[in-house]
């Protein structure tokens, strides 16, 4: 099986920027149900199995859930600060909730929960994000959730990428490469002006 | 004149992260004319005069110009890696092209050009961004443009912010504050759950 062409430069960027914890942070843009752009930082949790689908985790109570249900198309922008390169990844988001009946996807959700740190798992037991601030400090010190039983509001979010725009600012001149999904597993690669 | 309430935490973040050149980089999400999200890294060039309008520069030949003309509403996501805090700034983009007849805005465009580095100015003389790669190396070594005469394709881009969502990941628990523009210069401030 041949590797998707943008996976190699992305793997190289992840490796070369590995000393920086924020190298796993990227910005995910979606569209609200009112048709407005929304943009927030998310954490890359690796690729799902042997696919090209990026994994993130999210809370079913967060605003972006409504956006995704209305419009699953998204664009992630991933800037690597050390090597000065940017990957723009456009594609379709797939939300895996507790109610998902697809067994492999439900197992992926379970595995993502197990891989979280204790403090990340605890945040899913916090009060509803975006609602007026809970004044009781106890609301933010709930019982530690089980490591093996995902809370119902815990979701896995997958990005099935259809287009990648890779910009290397360090080139002389800069380099920019466009990758487009042409068939099920066929990608075109084109060098374009930066 | 009272300071807009989100300007103080943003000024503090810029100060505390000043050792990192990428602290001036943020991700700007817009909507394409097909209604899809687009997201790319831009460089913050300070506030315009005594307003709360963020300044960026862009090329009239770049894709985002068409997006902005179709839908000027945008959301910027600004993550500060050292202090671990995020500002989401939603508002309206205002594009200042060479043809803009508003004198103060045209002067702002002129000033932004003059403040650019030589290498940043040179990029506006490069071949059209996003088009198939020019093979002639000379295309990327044009004559250095004048410091005082902006090239016609040079644009100033302003973000007139209407909503700010500030998240501090370092809090115990995390802190999140919402600022909403209520009148011409009146802002509401609300603490919300992270």
Contacts between the chains, C-beta under 8 A, distances in Angstrom:
chain1	res1	chain2	res2	distance
A	20	B	81	7.4
A	22	B	79	7.4
A	22	B	81	4.3
A	25	B	79	6.3
A	25	B	81	7.8
A	27	B	27	3.8
A	27	B	29	7.6
A	27	B	39	6.1
A	27	B	77	4.6
A	27	B	79	7.3
A	28	B	39	7.7
A	29	B	27	7.6
A	29	B	29	3.6
A	29	B	37	4.1
A	29	B	38	7.0
A	29	B	39	3.8
A	29	B	75	7.5
A	29	B	77	8.0
A	30	B	37	5.8
A	31	B	31	6.4
A	31	B	35	7.2
A	31	B	36	7.6
A	31	B	37	5.4
A	35	B	31	7.2
A	35	B	35	7.1
A	35	B	71	7.8
A	36	B	31	7.7
A	36	B	73	5.2
A	36	B	75	7.4
A	36	B	90	7.4
A	37	B	29	4.1
A	37	B	30	5.8
A	37	B	31	5.4
A	37	B	37	5.9
A	37	B	73	6.7
A	37	B	74	5.7
A	37	B	75	4.8
A	37	B	90	7.9
A	38	B	29	7.0
A	38	B	75	5.5
A	38	B	88	8.0
A	38	B	90	7.8
A	39	B	27	6.1
A	39	B	28	7.7
A	39	B	29	3.8
A	39	B	39	6.4
A	39	B	75	4.4
A	39	B	76	6.8
A	39	B	77	4.0
A	39	B	88	6.4
A	40	B	77	5.8
A	40	B	86	7.3
A	40	B	88	6.2
A	41	B	77	6.1
A	41	B	79	4.8
A	41	B	86	5.4
A	71	B	35	7.8
A	73	B	36	5.2
A	73	B	37	6.7
A	74	B	37	5.7
A	75	B	29	7.5
A	75	B	36	7.4
A	75	B	37	4.8
A	75	B	38	5.5
A	75	B	39	4.4
A	76	B	39	6.8
A	77	B	27	4.6
A	77	B	39	4.0
A	77	B	40	5.7
A	77	B	41	6.1
A	79	B	22	7.4
A	79	B	25	6.3
A	79	B	27	7.3
A	79	B	41	4.8
A	81	B	20	7.4
A	81	B	22	4.3
A	81	B	25	7.9
A	81	B	81	7.0
A	86	B	40	7.3
A	86	B	41	5.4
A	88	B	39	6.5
A	88	B	40	6.2
A	90	B	36	7.4
A	90	B	37	7.9
A	90	B	38	7.9
A	123	B	194	7.8
A	126	B	173	7.0
A	126	B	193	6.6
A	126	B	194	7.2
A	127	B	193	4.8
A	128	B	193	6.0
A	129	B	176	7.8
A	129	B	192	7.7
A	129	B	193	5.3
A	129	B	194	6.3
A	130	B	176	7.8
A	130	B	192	5.4
A	130	B	193	6.5
A	131	B	192	6.3
A	131	B	193	5.2
A	132	B	190	6.8
A	132	B	191	7.4
A	132	B	192	6.1
A	132	B	193	7.6
A	133	B	176	7.7
A	133	B	190	7.9
A	133	B	191	3.9
A	133	B	192	5.6
A	133	B	193	5.7
A	134	B	193	6.0
A	140	B	173	3.9
A	173	B	126	7.0
A	173	B	140	3.9
A	176	B	129	7.8
A	176	B	130	7.8
A	176	B	133	7.7
A	190	B	132	6.8
A	190	B	133	7.9
A	191	B	132	7.4
A	191	B	133	3.9
A	192	B	129	7.7
A	192	B	130	5.4
A	192	B	131	6.3
A	192	B	132	6.1
A	192	B	133	5.6
A	193	B	126	6.6
A	193	B	127	4.8
A	193	B	128	6.0
A	193	B	129	5.3
A	193	B	130	6.5
A	193	B	131	5.3
A	193	B	132	7.6
A	193	B	133	5.8
A	193	B	134	6.0
A	194	B	123	7.8
A	194	B	126	7.2
A	194	B	129	6.3
